[in-house]
Structure formats: structure tokens, C-alpha cells
């Protein structure tokens, strides 16, 4: 059979399995000899495999595991399967209404075709510093539901990334789902990113802000996270704290802006200098906070 | 390495095939099923030339492994024309508007455009442009393509254009 394209650059011996339960997937990961890779959307995994950057011996397709796919409500809170695609998130009206920032962040990733594949869990676990959904996910207060050979554990989304391409999960652990906090009536989020074109690009800077207001419109709780300004997405507790107790006046915004700039440790590259990225991180935080505040007040 | 048996529905027809465990869906369509309408432009999900529809979702088939197709409903460019070879209104309008030159991107653009109109029969120009942002054309530019899609949408809604 003629081969005219680059199939052959995929690893010749890679094996493919599609377990139906998390327990089976964990067992396969633990038993794997060589490099086992979890296949959700594959938008990074298959590209890196083709380029030879990684050489998986085993692909574990997790999209047949019911716990890992789709959106459900448990005890009044959304639980999102880690392998759920951006397209599926964007089609879920109730989720979009409650968490507009998280969904706009996830839906910024790639084209329509990529959206059908790219998963929210994969975006976190690939651990790109510029991952669009991650600042919004951390700002949301999402809890990661993880399963491994020793059972289940829960960890905050900001504890997953440890460096570019590096995460805190063991090789035989599986990120099964995210549990979002229960959503109050006057709570909303927003995500903004800067790119030099209108879409289909990697964030120069991204900022996610999640606000909860009291009955008088005073900010009762706030979480801020920024992306592409450090080796990992930064959860900036001080910026959230600066907004609490205010109605988002200029003084509060100035403090949050300064708190964000204080922790940025970006690199200079073709997409932006250290100075530019640091400045923009503060600006996007202010703007995202205003959007989140308007949404929460509506 | 043993091959994997895959049962899928491709363009409405039940299909059984043996695929490699690391073979992409694009390669399986082209090499196993001989459906060569889907093209490999980049192989990295950037160009859209390999666009297919999987369980109703527009997908880059180069970013999907063939074993994943088991039990799925797949639509490709080969299923777009009607019975007896009658062209789909999008295909007619692409010709009328000269929305192609070399044609390499055309199957992907047609599949992507049909997926849009199946979902949104009356898209704005902006919606068309955003939806098709993952389909790259290096010949025509995009104006003729966008006009062809809007014109086909109007025809499918059975509206009189201009």
C-alpha cells in the first residue's frame, strides 16, 4: 500500500486501548512498560507524537469512561469530565450561564475543528504556561478529582501545574473530572487574553477573574489568575483580596493590578517582552474584573 | 503490532475495517477506505484540509486515531453530494463563486461549511469567518468562499438572493 504521508513518523509500536472505567485506565497506566499517554483530545499528544518529541508506547483513550466525559450536576454544583471537549462545554447552556468566563476561555482554544477534540483536562495537564482555560479554571476555584492506584484524592486546580509541561500527578494517576463550586446568584467570571490577531493564536497574556457580590453589590469573594507570565499559571491571591470589600472602584483595581504585576515572572520572546507582558497582565486583570462585575450585577 | 477492528458508519454506510493502533483517522480514511477526498495539509490540526464530522462534530481527522472511530458516525466529503451525483448547494455555489483555485482546501472547507449550516442555517458573515478560521486557503483568499457559503445558506433557506 503506498504511503505518501507522515504516518510512519508515529511510533511504530504504540498500542491503543480504550478502557470503560477509571479503575481499568489506572490499572493500565500503572502496568504500562515504557511511556503511557492519556489520550483525550490528542490535539497536543498526537502532534507531539508525530514530531517525535514524545514516543508513547501506549495510548489510553479515556473518552469511553462515562465519569470523564460530559457535564453533570452533583449536590448543586457542576462536575465536568476531564476529557470533555471545548465544543461540548460551549453547547451547555446552563454551564455557560453560570460560568461564562470559564467557557469563553475554553472556547478560545484553536479552531472549530480543534474545539471538537481539545479537552479541558488536557489543557491543564499539558501544562502550557499560556493555556487559555487554566487561568479561568483556577479563578473558578475548581477542584480536581484524581484517581490512582491508592484511591481517590482531590486537589485545587492551582496545585496541578509545576512547570512548563510538568504536573503534580503521578504517572499512574488520572485526572477524572473537575468540580466547580456551587454558584450563587450574584457571582460570575470573565477571561480575557491578548493576542496580536483576532483568534487562533497563543496568549501573550491571559487573565481570569471570578467575583461573588453581596446583596449591596460589594465584592464578597474574588479569585484572580493570570497566564503566560510565568512558568506556570499564577493564582494571585493578593489580587483577589484587593478586590474584596470594594464595589470595584479605581483604588481596588489599582491594588489588584499592582498585586498581579508584582508576581509576574514572564520571559521575553517574539510575542512580547517582560515589561509588556507584565503591564498587560495588570491591564487585563482590571478589564476582566470589570466584565465579571457587570455580569455578576446583571 | 496487531491491527484493531473498527465498526463505524461512514457516510451512512456501515463499515468494518482493520486499522493500525497508531494510525490517524485521516490515514485510515485514505489508505484503508480509499476515501481520498480528505487531505493532509499540515497533519497538526492547523489547516482544516482533513475536516470530517464525527458524531455531529466538525473534527480534524489528523488529530484523531483511527481506533477511536469504533461505534462512531463519520461523515466525509464523499458523502456530501446527493444520490446519483447531484451536487450539494454548497458545492454548486463554490463553483459559481469561483471559491477555489487549486482545490486542496476545498473538501475541508465544504465539510466545515456544511457543518456550520447544519447547525446555523442563517449565519452572519462574521459567524462564517469565525467558524471557518481553522480552514486555510493559500490561493483565493477568503472572500469568495465566504460569499459562496452565505449564498448557499440563502438558497438552502429558499430565499431569493439580491
Interface residues (C-beta under 8 A of the other chain):
Chain A: X1 X3 X5 X6 X7 X10 X11 X12 X13 X14 X15 X16 X18 X39 X41 X42 X43 X46 X47 X49 X50 X59 X61 X63 X85 X87 X110 X111 X112 X113 X114 X116 X117 X199 X200
Chain B: X1 X4 X20 X21 X22 X23 X24 X27 X31 X40 X43 X44 X45 X46 X48 X51 X54 X57 X58 X59 X60 X62 X63 X64 X65 X67 X68 X70 X112 X115 X116 X130 X131 X132 X133 X134 X135
